[in-house]
Amino acid sequence: MSKETGGRVPLTRRQALEAGAAVAILGRVQPGAAQTTAGVPTMTVSFTVNGRPETLTVDTRTTLLDALREHLDVTGPKKGCDHGQCGACTVLLDGKRINACLSLAVMHEGQSVTTIEGLAQGDQLHPMQAAFVHHDGYQCGYCTPGQIVSAVGMLGEHKAGWPSYVTDDLATGPTLSEAEIRERMSGNLCRCSAYPNIVDAIREVAGGAS
């Protein structure tokens, strides 16, 4: 052993990198880290899902989407991007559309959540569901629950007089033109590109407004 290394075995650059990587990986599974994860606070939240009262005790980081899908087996809202960019997880919260993947479950104490499963009345399809079937407003169907729920919420926004980015006259109620529908539904992506049929379905339910 040389004096230059002080009695230590010298490491090559590769060995140093490998050792560092091992420490980084092993550091994730140390008992302390696991204990911290197990110690994450939970909360009990009660809300209504499709007319049915539900009470859950969940990790405070649980999204509304995961609470619905993983805890309540309500699988209509889909997990697509998990970043609020695709709209596949759209639900109605007290009648207004939101991206369930961007909202924490514990934020919605006492509120009412409606998913695609809650739109129909027994065997009677919601008019928007029937219109999507009639106009073939889907292909693979993965985005369809979010598209339909978003369309229902969008028509509610239009009825309330909410303008969109393409609304010309803010002083009067916006006309639900094709451009308006496309803009208002732009947060719901369809990789199969069934957009023309989706627009036709929405226009039918809206009464064929021009």
Secondary structure, 3 states (H helix, E strand, C coil): CCCCCCCCCCCCHHHHHHHHHHHHHHHCCCHHHHHHHHCCCEEEEEEEECCEEEEEEEECCCEHHHHHHHHCCCCCCCCCCCCCCCCCCEEEECCEEEEHHHCEHHHHCCCEEECHHHCCECCECCHHHHHHHHCCCCCCCCCHHHHHHHHHHHHHHHHCCCCCCCCCCCCCCCCCCHHHHHHHCCCCCCCCCCHHHHHHHHHHHHCCCC
